[in-house]
Amino acid sequence: MLLRHTNTQTFEREALTVNPAKTCQPVGAMYAALGIHGCLPHSHGSQGCCSYHRSALTRHYKEPVMAATSSFTEGSSVFGGQANLLQAVDTIFAVYNPDLIAVHTTCLSETIGDDINQILQKARDENHVPEGKFVIHCNTPSYVGSHVTGYANMVTAMVKYFSAQSSTKKNQVNLICGWTEPSDMKEIKKLAAEMKARVVLFPDTSDVMDSPMTGKHEFYPRGGVTIPELISTGDSKFTLGLGQFCSEDAAILLENKCHVKFDILKLPIGLKATDKFIVSLSRLAGVTVPESITNERGQLVDMIADMHKYLYGKRVALWGDPDTLIPLTEFLLTLDMKPVYIVSGTPGKKFEEAMHELLADKVPEAKYKNGERADMFLMHQWIKEEPVDLLIGNTYGKYIARDENTPFIRMGFPILDRIGHSYFPSVGYSGAMHLLTKILNAILDKEDRDCPEEKVELVM
């Protein structure tokens, strides 16, 4: 009800964010760490912080998220958390026996200035880390960046701690995957397997955050990139980063550390971005594109051609992560739809540059913004000024959809009130068909629901 009082006059805000289109860095770091097999994420801060990070992921993926915490008290907050972290490392390896502990910081530990690198080196020197086990870390202060930043920092830590160069190059391509669903990571691996391309995808949350019910609890599900695979990335012939915001830092570090050249692509969402991914992987891996993938592409193109009349000119509002929004905007333009309002809470100049390149000529009236003041309040103000035909974003847009009676497709993180995103991909040609089906269903359902009774048609 409060949203019905949103005013239509937009003005520059300097110190107020209302309903931000993001969450905090440690959530992203924890999700990335879960993409390593046998890894237990560790939140260096208070119990409340860890509980929030775990619950945010559990509510989205509908899976139990295991993570440890340094459990700061008032004393830790004053004198530092070194003793807590050293004790935690001992306890975790003794009780839960992971292959790896992935430590990320929080607001509290960052504010008091804990030197995690020094603490973990002390843990190794004093034999708190058993032989054959590992502890890695990244810094993720919640008051900087977003969950996307935290994800990128943990992925970069994987390269920092594990990637190693030997005397023998491997005939494989690294795929550094941006924040996507487990279903998307599985689809990327499926496409590579169909092409017979040898790849190392990291992180990889497939078969971790979408694991089956077997009747037996597995503390460490069978999925995730393995530590030997991460080590081997230093000998790969090339690296493809999928999503600039999440993968570029790791790709740059891998080149500087192990001399593995890289290229950064969009996440393969939609026709053009998937084309670029398939062509690049085919060239770099030295493999051909099989007929099965070509047929999938043809089915997508056929679906676009058949349904174009329902899509043409429809105005769309989007919000979420930049690595998702950029290829999604490109796909909507391919469908001759109009992405007119786009917001992302993740800062970075490259977002606005990408949006300008995509929209300046085709949708010159489009409004887009990212960073701290790019929030759902701003989005609603824009929609109040001039309505849209479709909303695409995470669950936090449902109130706008209800108040404005606008069709709404849930995509991105978090999705708290629907299921399926963990199991049905949005990447690749089949993912684009799935996404296109959801777009069409939302538009046509509203048309059927709202049209006069005498206008209801059996065949649309």
ABEGO torsion letter per residue (X at the ends): XAAAABBABBBBBAABBBGBBBBBAAAAAAAAAAABBGBBBBBBEBAAAAAAAAAAAAAAAGBBBBBBBAGBBAAAAAAEAAAAAAAAAAAAAAAAGBABBBBBBBAAAAAAGBBAAAAAAAAAAAGABBBGBBBBBBBBBAABEBAAAAAAAAAAAAAAAABBBBABBBBBBBBBBBBBBAAAAAAAAAAAAAAGBBBBBOBBABGAAABBBAGBBBABBABEBBAAAAAAAAABABBBBBEAAAAAAAAAAAAAAAGBBBBBBBBBBEAAAAAAAAAAAAAAAGBBBBAAAAAAAAAAAAAAAAAAAAABGBBBBBBEBAAAAAAAAAAAAAAGBBBABBBBABBEAAAAAAAAAAAAAABAABBBBBEAABBAAAAAAAAAABBBABBBEBAAAAAAAAAAGBBBBBBEOBBAABBGAAABBABEAAAAAAAAAAAAAAAAAAAAAABBAAABBABX
